[in-house]
Amino acid sequence: MFYVYVLRSLKDKKYYVGQTNNVTKRLLLHNTGKVKSTMYRRPFELVGFKEFETRDEARWYEYSVKHHSDKKKRLLKEIMNK
């Protein structure tokens, strides 16, 4: 399984979307500063995630969420209503 996950920075209250096959490990990497793009926005909390069968599906969904604000809003709404 692969996942598109949403993190919320406790520092600046903004969201970060990424994809992985291990959400727990990836959250740990973000919170320990080992992810260059988020190292200055830590700490993070996991808001939620969405499952996909293949990495290609997860990557495509992550790309579309990052490049279309309406899809990002829809994902946040979907995850928070679980």
N, C-alpha and C positions, 0 to 999 in steps of 0.2 A: 504494500500500500504506500501511496505517496500523499502528501498533504500540502495544502495551501493554508498557512497560518497567519493570524493577525496578532501583533503585539501592540501594547500601549506603553509608551514611555511614561514613567512616573515623574520624570524630570520636566518634560515639556508638554505632556498630555497628548502628543501626536501619535498617530498609528503607523505601524510598519507592516508590510505584507511581504511574505517570503514563501518559499516552498522547500520541502525536505521529505526524507523518508523516516525521520526520527524527531518528532516535535520536542520531546524532553531534552534530548542532547542539544538541539539547535537553540532552545531557550537558554540553556546553560552557557553556550558559546556567546550568545548576545550579552548575557549578564556579566560575563567575565571579561568583556572587552576584546574578544578575539575576532569579532566581525568588524572590519574597518568602517563600513558605512554607518554603524550604529554605536560605535564605541564611546562617543561623547554624549549620548542620549540615555545612558543607563541610569537606573535599573528599569527593567521591563516586566510587565505582567502579560501572561497569555490571555487574550480575549477569547480565542476559539480557533477552530480549524475546520477545513472541509476536506473529505477524503476523495481520492482519485485512484483508479486502477493502474494507470501508467504514469511514468515521469513526464512524458510528452503532454499528457492531458493537464497535469499539474502546472507544468511550465507555461503552457498556453493560457491557462486560466489566470495564473499570476501576472503574466504579461498584460492580459486584457484588463485586469483589475487596476494595475499600476498606470495604465494609459487611458482609462475611461473613468472619470469620477463618478458617473452614475452607477457603474458596476461595483465600484468600491463601496458606495453608500448601500447598495443592495446586499453586498456580502456582509457588511457590518450589521445591518438590520437582521439578516438571516441568522447570523451567528449569535447575536444577543437575544434573539427570541427563542433559543433552544432551551 
